[in-house]
Amino acid sequence: MCIIGAGAGGLSIASGAAQLGRSVVLYEVADMGGDCLNFGCVPSKALIAAGKHAHAFTSGGAFGIAAAKPKIDFAAVKGHVKGVIETIAPVDSQERFEDLGCTVIREMASFKDANTVQSATTITRAKRIVIATGSRASAPPIPGLKDTPYITNEEIFTIDEQPKHLLIIGSGPIGLELGQAFHRLGSKVEIIDIAEPLGRSEPEHAKVLIDALKEEGVKFHAPVNTKLIRKTKTGVAIDLEDGTTLTGSHLLVAAGRRPVIKKLNLEAAGIITGNGGIVTDKTLRTSNKRVYAVGDVSGRGGLTHAAGYHAGIIIKNFYFVPFFKASAETNNMPAVIYAQPELASIGLTEKSARGQYSDVRVVHFDFEENDRAIAERSTKGAVKIIARGNGLIIGASIVGEGAGELIHIISLAMANKMKIIHITKMISPYPTRSEAVKRAASSWYTESVFSPKTRKLAALMARFH
């Protein structure tokens, strides 16, 4: 096997195949571990953790703890982020994969023909080739942007100085997570977007998160059109079409991703591409029957755990069920925005579900009624579960502290085609936030269990006990 790209998907496939005794050649021109380890999931969560500690200094009043202004050492914060990356890096290192038996080539790879990959020093012919080159930040076509200095997630964690006033283009997960983290660390933050923030999320849950950021002091300009972005003596200015002009010291562009395919010479291999990246079938095979694509570059979701899921499909189909191909198509892919409160979702939204099915039911449970949340003075948010009339779960959204952990319960249920009733059977330790998931599920039966008919039945049965 030949794999192009040593990010989450490529490394998982290389590890699995090598440990099964297969011959693996792995190409990577940049850092091992890909975007997630070096510029994405890992450093952003490390920065978010620093921001949470800073925020704790100012938010203890409800517990009888006087507010204090945190002293931020930005160089030390960057050192913390770097240290987290360095701690995880050995798992993704060239040395580890060579120890597993992979041949690792740290050069740019491209296709020579339908079954040949080449780099500066090496030509590889393989029975199977997997493209796992991921994606990179893309810049929207805003007038003046290309002539104005800006940063993306690839530079934000290594900038020399902390932004005094950070302007962010994009109100998606990256913009919201980094915007809140930098604000908590002392930067003034304004977020600009052409669309309503979190337009694909459950509206009432999106509002909880956006309102929380506004309460902390993050300013939003959305939805609004940007007329011009320009460089100034002190940083950058953004002229909005509503007549407003914003000025800041730094500009972060977090408004989308593009697949990394430009230098692969895919035409030589007969590989068809589309707007989302490389066109693949449900088994992740491209138009070239020898070549597969996984992760962001496949156009099937820009999430690290999606790439890991794809890797599992590849290993399963290549070596365990070659005649009954597993499909990479799923409605059970969870996603989390790691702001505070967190916003987690899986499957269909209520609006999408009602557009597809006529028997949709929705249940809720607010953290305002959860004893653990009350004890911790963190009651913002709720659990929302969407199901068919027979109780089969087809979607969910959770907003609140630890939502990314709680969505696991729904993910497990959906992966195993479990119904609402199965969640009601679990025993939750008290007091925990996970009780909110069970309470939401239990509310599915409230009307029927406590109806006049069942009250009469209970009265009748009580005569025999």
N, C-alpha and C positions, 0 to 999 in steps of 0.2 A: 504494500500500500504506500502511496505517496500522499502526503498531507501538506497543503499550502496554508500556513498560518498557525501560530502557536498561542492562540487565545483560548478561551474557555472550551469551545467546541473542539478545536483541533487537538488540544492537549488531552482531553478526555478520550477521544478516539485513539490517539497514539498510545496512551497508557493501556487502554483495554486491549487493543490489538497486539501490542508488544508482550503483554502478560499472557496472552493466548498463544505466544510463540510465533506470531506473524512477523514478517520482515517489514519494517517501517522506515521510510525516509520522511523527515519533517523539515520543511523550509520555514524560516522566519527571518525577515530582514530587519525588524525592529526589536523591541524588548520582548523577552519571553513573558508570557502571561497576558499579553494583549492589552486592550483598552481597559478592561475591568480592573486588573491589578494595578496598572500604572497611572491611569488617568480617570477612572470611572468609579465603579462601586466601592472599591477599597478605600482610596483616599477621600472620597466624598463622605463616607460613613465615619472615617476618622475625624474629619473636620466637623461634621455634625456633632460628634461626641464632645469635642472641645467646646462647641457652641452651647451645648446643653449644660456643661459645667459652668460656663460663664453666666448663663441665664439663671442658674440656681441661686447665684448671689443676689439677684434682684427680685426673686419670686417666693420668698419664704415668709411673707407677712401673715398668710393664713395659718401658718404653723407656729406663730409667735417668735419668728426669727427676723430681726430687723434687716432691711435691705442694705446692701453694700455695693459699691461700685467695684467690679473686678478689674484687676490690673492685667492687661493683656500683653504678653511678650510674643509678638507675631513670629519672630524667628524660632522661638521654642515651640509654638504651635506647628509651624512647618516641620520642625524636627520630629515632633510627635507623628505627623502624617507620614513622613519619610520612614520613621522607625517601624510603623505598622506595615508599610509596603515591604520593607526589608525582612520583617519577621515571616511574612507569608511567601516571599519570593522563592526560597529554596524548594518549595513544593512544585513550582513551575519552572525550575531552572534547567538549563541545558545539561548540566552534570547529572541531574536525577534521571532525565529521559535517556541519556546515553547509558546510564547504569541499567535502565530497563531494557536496553538493547536497541534503541532507536538510533538511526543515523541522523544527526541534527546538522543542518546546513544553514548558516546565518547569512544568507544572501537573498536578493530579490529573485523570485521565481516567476517564470512565465511559460506559456505553452509553446512548444515547437511544432507539434502536430496533435492529432487526436488522442494519442496515448503517451506523449513524451513531454516532460517538464524539464526546463533548463534554467541554469543560473550562470553566473560568471565563470564558475569552475567545474560545474557538474551537470551531467545529463542523466535524467532518471526516466526509465520506462517502467510502467507499473500496470498491474492487472486492474487496480482500482485507484482512482485519484479523488481526493476530497478537498474542496475549496472551503477554507474557513478563515477568510481574511477579514471578516468583521466589517465595521463601518467607522466613519469619522464624522466629526461635526461639519455641518454644512452652513453656508452663509446665505440668508435670504436675499433676494434681489432688491435691496433697499438703496435708493440713490445715495451715493457718497460713501457707502460702507466699505467698498473695496479700496478707497483712498484714505480710510481712517484707521489708525491702529486699534485693534481689538484683540481680545483673548477668548479662547474657548476652554473646554474642560481639559485640554491637553497642556495648557499653560497656567491655569488658574492656581494650581497647587505649588508652583515654584516661582511665582512673581516675587520681585525683590522686596516690595513694601506692601503693607496692608492698604487696600483701597480706602481712601477717606470717604469717597462717594461713588458707589458702584451702581452703574446703570446696567440693567439686564434686559436683553431682547429675548423674549420667550418665557411663557408662564407654565411650561411643562414641568415634569419632575425635576430636571436638572436646575432650571431657573428657580423653582420654589425651594428646593433643598439648600442650594448654595446661597440663595438670597437670605433665607432665614439664618443660616449659620454665620455668614459674614455680618449680618445685622447684630446678632448676639455677641459677636466679637468686637463690635464697636464701629463698624462701617455704616454709613448712611446708605440705604438701598432703595432703589426704585425699579419696578418691573414693568416693562412695556410689551404689549402683545396686540396683534391685529384681531385676535379672536377672544372670546370670553374665556377666562382661565378654567382649565379642567372641564372643557365642554363635553368630553366623552365619559365623564364620571357621573354618578348619581347626583343630581343637582343639589339636593339637600345636604349630602355629605361633602361635596365640593365647597359649599358655602361655609361649612364648619371650619374647614382648613383655611380657606382664604380669609375668613373673618379673624381667625386666630393670628394669622400673620399681620393683618392690618392692626389688630389690637397691640401687637408688639412694636409697631412703628414702620413696618415695611409698606411702602406706597405702591399702589397699582395704577397703571394707565392702560385700561383695557375694557372693552375693545376700542382700539383707536388705530388709525392709519398713520404711518411714519412718512413724513414728507421728505426729510433730508437728514443724514447723519454727517457731521463734519468735525474735523480736528480743531482744537482750540489751543491757546497757549498753556492752559492749565489741565488739558485733558481732552474731553469730547463733549459735543453738544448734539442734541437730538431735537429737530423741529417737527412737531406733530401737526397734523392737518387741522386740528381744532384750534390752532393758534398758540398752543403752549410750546415753550422751549425748555428743555431739560438740560442741565449741565452737570458733568461728573468728572471724577479723576480717572476712572477706568470704565471700559465697556466690555461686558461679557456677552457673547453671542451664544445662546442656548436655544436655538430655534430649528432643530431638526438634525437628521443624520443622513449620510449618503453611503452606499455600499462601496467598499474598496475593491474595485475591479479594473480600474483604468489601465494598469500596466501588466495585466495578466495575459494579454494577447488571446483573448477568448475566441476570437474569430478563427484563429488557426486550428482550434479544437472543435469548431462547429458548435459552440455553446451559445444559446440564445439568451438574451437579457431583456428585462422589462424595466418599468419605472421603479420597481422596488428592489431591483438587483437581478440576480440570476434566476431564470425561470426554472422551477423544479416541479416534479409531480409529487404525489402524496408520500412517496418513499424517499424524497429528497434527491432523486436522480434528475440530472439535467438532460438537455437534448442530445448530449453525447452519452451513450449508454455506459461508458466506463467511468464517467465523472459525476460526482455528487457535490452538493453545496449545503452547508449547515450554518446555523446562526444568522446573524444580521444580514450577511451577504445573500442568503437564500430568499430574502423578502418575507420571511415568516416570523416576524417579531424581533424587536431589538432588546432582548433581555438576556442576561447571562445564563439564567436557569433555563431559558428556551434553548440556548445553544447546548447546554448539558443534556437536555431532553433529546435533542436531535442526535447527539452523540450516542445515546443509548439506543435509539432507533437504528442507527447505522451499524453498531456492533451486533445488535440482535439480528438484523436482516442479513448481514454478511456471514455470520458464523453460527447462528443458532436456529433461525427459521427461514432459510433461504427460499423455500417454496411457498411460504405463507407470509408474505411481506407485511410487516407492521407499518401502520400509517403514522406520519408525523402531524397529521391534521388533528387538532384538538380544540375544544371549547373550554378546556379545564386549565388554562395557563394563568396562574395568579400574577398579579402585579402590585407593587407597593411603592408609594411615595413616602420617603423616610423623613418627612418633616415632623414637626410636633404640633398638633397630633398627626399620627400616621394615617394614611389613607390606603386601604388595601381593597382589591377587587378581584373577582374571578368570574368567568362565564359571561352571561348576558346581563345587560342592564335591564331595569324594569321596562323602559321604553322599547328596547329591542325585542324583549321577550313578548310583550303585548302585540308587537307587529308580526310576530311569527306564530303565536299560539292564541287560542281563544279561551283557554282554561287556566290562565295565570293567576296565582295567588301570591301575595307578598306579606311577610311578617317582619316585625321590628322589635327591637328592645333597646331602650336608651341607657347609657351609662349613668345617667342621673339616678337610676334605680338599682345600680350595682353597688353593693356594700364596700367592695374593695376600692372602687373608684371614689366613693364618698370619703372613705378613710384617707385616701391619698390626695383629696381635694383636686381631683382631675376627672371631672365628670363630663367634659365635652365629648360629644360623639354618640354613636349608636351602631347597632348591628342590623343589617337588612338582608333577608334571605328571599330569593325569588324561586318559585317552584311551580311545576305543573299541578293540575288538579288532583293527580294521584299521589302527590307528595314528592315526586322526583325533583331534586334540586338542579336548577339550570343556571343559577347565578347568585352572587352575593356581593355585598359591599360592607366594609367596616371602617369607620373613622373613629379614632381615639388612640389613647396611649396603648402601645403594643399591638396595634391592628395587624402589623405584618406577621406577628406570631399567631394571632388568633385565626387568621385566614387559613392556617394549616388544617384546622378542623373541617372547614368546608371543602378544602382541596382534597382531603382524604375521602370525604363522602362522595364528591363528584367523580373522583378517579375510580371509585368502586361502585358507581351507580346506586349509591345508597339514597334512601328517602328521608324525609323529615323525621319520621318516627325513630329512625336509628340514632339520630343525634339526641333525641329525648331520652334514650335509654342509657346514655353515658352518665357516669357519676363524676361530677365536678367537685374538687376539693373546695372547701369554703374557708375564707373568702378569696375568690380569684376572679379576674376579669373574664376568664373563659366561661364562667357561669352565664354571661350575657348571651353567648351563642346558644347554649341550651335553653335559656329562657325565651329567646326569640323563636326557636324551634317549637317549644312547648306551647307558645301562644297560638300555633296553628290549630290546636285542639280545644282552645278555651271555650269557644262558642258551643261546640258539640258536647264537651264534657259537662258544662254547667248549664245546659239548656233545661227548660221546664220538663222535657221528657225524661232526661237522665236524673233530674231531681226526684221525680216520681218513682223511677226505678230504684234509686238509692233508698228512698223511704220504704219501698217494698222489701228490698233485700235486708234492710236493717231489722226487720221483724224476725229474721231467721238467725240472728247473731246476738 
